[in-house]
């Protein structure tokens, strides 16, 4: 039997379906190969080093310069970013006309492990049960999938840099705040704790474009 091989241009358009438990009612979601290949826009992460071009961005607000690597367990972790008076005035003047990007750099997960993490600003009490869609403090979710079979090691394993557009939050729930907290909440199926998560991250900051 003759089987036609898909063309290279057609391959990224092929889609696959899976069931999502992000909400209480499961629903079928379709994802294409192109979606996975475009990790920065669709999965909210970019590989370290030269993967992100920051030539047009500058650090606007940052956690302590000596911030130690954070080891993420099943409980939420929160990083504090101070907002000086001058920065508050600048936010009030230019938001939401300018773009503010939240960076979580150096995210590392063992290559045979998975992680799904929700991110909130100025909501350190967030838990896996918090209904993300119902709070303006919710920034987004990033997901990391295994790249090798369980127990194996990856030859080119790299840390990832997570990015979220927080322009809307800076213009609303964060406006006039003297401090911005960034909370990472690991979740598993049906909004439960991810008991066995293995994840670390190195740095949290905000840039302005």
Secondary structure, 3 states (H helix, E strand, C coil): CCCCCCCHHHHCCCEEEEEECCCCCCEEEEEEHHHHHCHHHHCCEEECHHHCCCCCCEEEEECCCCCCCEEECCCCEEEEEECCHHHHHHHHHHCCCCCEEEEEEEEEECCCCCEEEEEEECCCCCCCCCCHHHCCCEEEEEEECCCCCCCCCCCCCCCEEEEEECHHHHHCCCCCCCEEEEEEEECEHHHECCCCCCEEECEEEEEEC
